Amino acid sequence: MTRLEKIVARLSRRINLVGYVTIVMLMALTVGDVTGRYFGHPISGTVEITGWLGLITVTSAIAYTYIMKGHISIYFVVSKLPQRAQAIIGAITSLLGSVFFCRVVLARYCVCH
């Protein structure tokens, strides 16, 4: 593992911790809002805050999942191909995944503004 890979791995683990914290915040906000609604005083802006916290939760886990090779893959099919074909398919799927992720972030950004 190169020095850059070690730095990225360490950084992604720390960013992943942000995801853990936002999940706890989501749970606390939801419980607080439901309890507040029961007593007639819901928390204002819960939908927007939940949306932003959800976005932070998902995006903070993506780098860590990638480093841990936790993304869904078609390994059993690709493993039968030559190394060059595997590298090409890996590059294409990484590019498509990046484009999809950017579109999701952009769509979420547009919805929130």
C-alpha positions as a LaTeX table, in Angstrom:
\begin{tabular}{lrrr}
\hline
Residue & $x$ (\AA) & $y$ (\AA) & $z$ (\AA) \\
\hline
Met1 & 0.00 & 0.00 & 0.00 \\
Thr2 & 1.48 & 3.33 & $-1.05$ \\
Arg3 & 1.66 & 6.38 & 1.15 \\
Leu4 & $-1.20$ & 8.05 & $-0.73$ \\
Glu5 & $-3.38$ & 4.95 & $-0.35$ \\
Lys6 & $-2.70$ & 4.92 & 3.39 \\
Ile7 & $-3.64$ & 8.59 & 3.67 \\
Val8 & $-6.83$ & 8.07 & 1.69 \\
Ala9 & $-7.74$ & 4.99 & 3.76 \\
Arg10 & $-7.19$ & 6.85 & 7.03 \\
Leu11 & $-9.16$ & 9.87 & 5.78 \\
Ser12 & $-12.04$ & 7.71 & 4.53 \\
Arg13 & $-12.28$ & 5.96 & 7.91 \\
Arg14 & $-12.53$ & 9.33 & 9.62 \\
Ile15 & $-15.14$ & 10.55 & 7.16 \\
Asn16 & $-17.03$ & 7.31 & 7.75 \\
Leu17 & $-17.24$ & 8.27 & 11.43 \\
Val18 & $-19.13$ & 11.39 & 10.31 \\
Gly19 & $-21.68$ & 9.02 & 8.80 \\
Tyr20 & $-22.05$ & 7.23 & 12.12 \\
Val21 & $-22.64$ & 10.52 & 13.91 \\
Thr22 & $-25.23$ & 11.67 & 11.37 \\
Ile23 & $-27.14$ & 8.39 & 11.73 \\
Val24 & $-27.36$ & 9.01 & 15.47 \\
Met25 & $-28.47$ & 12.58 & 14.78 \\
Leu26 & $-31.13$ & 11.29 & 12.37 \\
Met27 & $-32.45$ & 8.90 & 14.98 \\
Ala28 & $-32.50$ & 11.57 & 17.68 \\
Leu29 & $-34.22$ & 14.06 & 15.37 \\
Thr30 & $-36.85$ & 11.54 & 14.35 \\
Val31 & $-37.55$ & 10.48 & 17.92 \\
Gly32 & $-37.70$ & 14.13 & 18.98 \\
Asp33 & $-40.05$ & 15.04 & 16.16 \\
Val34 & $-42.39$ & 12.10 & 16.76 \\
Thr35 & $-42.43$ & 12.82 & 20.49 \\
Gly36 & $-43.01$ & 16.50 & 19.80 \\
Arg37 & $-45.88$ & 15.72 & 17.45 \\
Tyr38 & $-47.46$ & 13.56 & 20.14 \\
Phe39 & $-47.43$ & 16.51 & 22.52 \\
Gly40 & $-48.43$ & 19.01 & 19.83 \\
His41 & $-45.01$ & 20.65 & 19.31 \\
Pro42 & $-43.21$ & 19.09 & 16.32 \\
Ile43 & $-39.69$ & 20.20 & 15.37 \\
Ser44 & $-39.76$ & 22.72 & 12.52 \\
Gly45 & $-37.73$ & 21.82 & 9.43 \\
Thr46 & $-37.45$ & 18.13 & 10.23 \\
Val47 & $-37.96$ & 17.06 & 6.62 \\
Glu48 & $-35.18$ & 19.32 & 5.32 \\
Ile49 & $-32.77$ & 18.47 & 8.12 \\
Thr50 & $-33.45$ & 14.76 & 7.66 \\
Gly51 & $-32.76$ & 15.10 & 3.93 \\
Trp52 & $-29.42$ & 16.79 & 4.51 \\
Leu53 & $-28.39$ & 14.36 & 7.23 \\
Gly54 & $-29.33$ & 11.45 & 4.96 \\
Leu55 & $-27.19$ & 12.91 & 2.19 \\
Ile56 & $-24.24$ & 13.30 & 4.55 \\
Thr57 & $-24.71$ & 9.76 & 5.86 \\
Val58 & $-24.71$ & 8.18 & 2.41 \\
Thr59 & $-21.90$ & 10.23 & 0.92 \\
Ser60 & $-19.63$ & 9.77 & 3.91 \\
Ala61 & $-19.83$ & 5.99 & 3.56 \\
Ile62 & $-19.05$ & 5.80 & $-0.16$ \\
Ala63 & $-15.26$ & 6.21 & 0.02 \\
Tyr64 & $-14.92$ & 3.75 & 2.88 \\
Thr65 & $-17.10$ & 1.20 & 1.09 \\
Tyr66 & $-14.99$ & 1.60 & $-2.05$ \\
Ile67 & $-11.74$ & 1.06 & $-0.16$ \\
Met68 & $-13.15$ & $-2.01$ & 1.59 \\
Lys69 & $-14.33$ & $-3.31$ & $-1.83$ \\
Gly70 & $-17.87$ & $-3.47$ & $-0.45$ \\
His71 & $-19.69$ & $-2.29$ & $-3.55$ \\
Ile72 & $-21.87$ & $-4.71$ & $-5.47$ \\
Ser73 & $-19.93$ & $-6.30$ & $-8.29$ \\
Ile74 & $-20.21$ & $-9.03$ & $-10.86$ \\
Tyr75 & $-16.97$ & $-10.68$ & $-9.80$ \\
Phe76 & $-17.98$ & $-14.20$ & $-10.76$ \\
Val77 & $-18.45$ & $-13.11$ & $-14.41$ \\
Val78 & $-15.55$ & $-10.69$ & $-14.68$ \\
Ser79 & $-13.06$ & $-13.05$ & $-13.02$ \\
Lys80 & $-13.29$ & $-15.38$ & $-16.03$ \\
Leu81 & $-12.05$ & $-12.64$ & $-18.39$ \\
Pro82 & $-8.41$ & $-11.74$ & $-19.17$ \\
Gln83 & $-6.70$ & $-9.17$ & $-16.91$ \\
Arg84 & $-6.89$ & $-6.41$ & $-19.54$ \\
Ala85 & $-10.64$ & $-6.92$ & $-19.99$ \\
Gln86 & $-11.09$ & $-6.91$ & $-16.21$ \\
Ala87 & $-9.20$ & $-3.60$ & $-15.98$ \\
Ile88 & $-11.31$ & $-2.05$ & $-18.76$ \\
Ile89 & $-14.57$ & $-3.19$ & $-17.18$ \\
Gly90 & $-13.36$ & $-1.93$ & $-13.80$ \\
Ala91 & $-12.55$ & 1.48 & $-15.27$ \\
Ile92 & $-15.90$ & 1.71 & $-17.05$ \\
Thr93 & $-17.90$ & 0.74 & $-13.98$ \\
Ser94 & $-15.93$ & 3.18 & $-11.82$ \\
Leu95 & $-16.62$ & 5.95 & $-14.32$ \\
Leu96 & $-20.32$ & 5.10 & $-14.51$ \\
Gly97 & $-20.54$ & 4.92 & $-10.73$ \\
Ser98 & $-18.88$ & 8.33 & $-10.42$ \\
Val99 & $-21.22$ & 9.85 & $-12.99$ \\
Phe100 & $-24.24$ & 8.36 & $-11.24$ \\
Phe101 & $-23.05$ & 9.60 & $-7.85$ \\
Cys102 & $-22.46$ & 13.11 & $-9.22$ \\
Arg103 & $-25.95$ & 13.13 & $-10.71$ \\
Val104 & $-27.47$ & 12.06 & $-7.38$ \\
Val105 & $-25.59$ & 14.81 & $-5.53$ \\
Leu106 & $-26.54$ & 17.40 & $-8.15$ \\
Ala107 & $-30.19$ & 16.36 & $-8.08$ \\
Arg108 & $-30.23$ & 16.50 & $-4.29$ \\
Tyr109 & $-28.55$ & 19.91 & $-4.37$ \\
Cys110 & $-31.12$ & 21.23 & $-6.86$ \\
Val111 & $-34.00$ & 19.92 & $-4.76$ \\
Cys112 & $-32.66$ & 21.57 & $-1.62$ \\
His113 & $-32.09$ & 24.96 & $-3.22$ \\
\hline
\end{tabular}
